[in-house]
């Protein structure tokens, strides 16, 4: 996703000289071409995320379209108050980018596991939260955010579900995408873990369970209509996220459906419940370890639906 | 209005506003009154009737708790009606205790959590450089605020990027929230620290207007400038001076009357807030 984000940004900056990419001293090798081609649109803020974010706000207030960039929790939690008080409260045109959603940097340890980021960020007023599942969504969101006013968060994942767009599909920012239709069960997810979700849906279909898959690339604002439709048209909903279940995507869906209805027949959240993910390993290893991989999804669906 | 008169007005308003709101931080507002008066009365290139004029100098109060002093300066220089000041800290008001930009012409940045202003100012100064604009960015900090590491991130960044359109001012009254600065986290040798970080440093008597004007006129080509303004917390009201107590206490009853007397003002709570 990271490379496709940069690729798209490089396209956009050709015609939009107000774009500024501000990194917290990370992105080794990734920015080589961007830096060489657009030196005026690149700033290395150093290992100083609080200043990176406050400064980004100042730049944005003067008309720049700023993207702050770092990995895991450094561009988000480290400078959370700057995001809240400076960027969000002043409606500054700042997109906070984190590469390394979930267990993208699984072997590096809990400092590098981004597993609470979007539940925290979605609670901020005047903040929008985007989390693509595939490369097409990554590029389309990047493009759409250039002229989107205000502050937003873009969560990028090391893994991705390839290109999930259909021929001729037109991207609509915020609109939940139905990657697969079904009438028995709905799987709702976000992020690179979508590969497992699509694999599980395939498997469940073979078992006779018609499975719908929804990709939520915008947690905030949430396209509630499409979620509500799934709740009424299918018998149950399972949410899958590489993130804590506390206040995450599943929590978001639950809040909406419980309050506004319709209540789904069956509801379950798959995600991190084990406290700190102190066991390390590759992203795939940790998905299995923390029971959010394809097998875990299939087993949970069987248990609840069959 | 000359800067001395403006400073007196700011002090009178600050005492009255904190009296009416029963709010803290009068000592902080009095401490910076002369700095703010010199800035708004003479240094800053701003247009009160056109608060978002693109060529204006930007001013950020990073020590947001002294917001009453800025609201007073903005009102006295024509950014908003003086009448509005009496709503400070009251139910339903947009004049919050810590300075807010929402609905307040002339306030660039809402602050209140310390260690934010210089970072945003640094971004504004960098933006001006990139856009080839000539205005300056002024950020007023407290001394206690310099404990915040975020400031030092901005201090490093802005000298590295030669932001000579950025001016920091420290209201150096040597008292912070609970104790003397020297007994909390000592800042000395303070000027050496800024200098070592690549800034042009000038020290001034923060209550002497000609000295402040001299300091603000310091040439600092290729470097950001910091004015270390030596001040007295609570300056202008004898019993408020140089004491932690008046970081929090609000003047009521006899204390309020005495403060008004010392500032040469009369005020009747029923008269509609006129100083």
Interface residues (C-beta under 8 A of the other chain):
Chain A: X40 X43 X45 X46 X48 X50 X51 X53 X54 X55 X56 X57 X58 X59 X60 X61 X62 X63 X64 X81 X82 X85 X86 X89 X90
Chain B: X101 X108 X109 X110 X111 X112 X113 X115 X116 X118 X119 X120 X121 X122 X123 X124 X125 X126 X127 X128 X130 X131 X149 X150 X153 X154 X156 X157
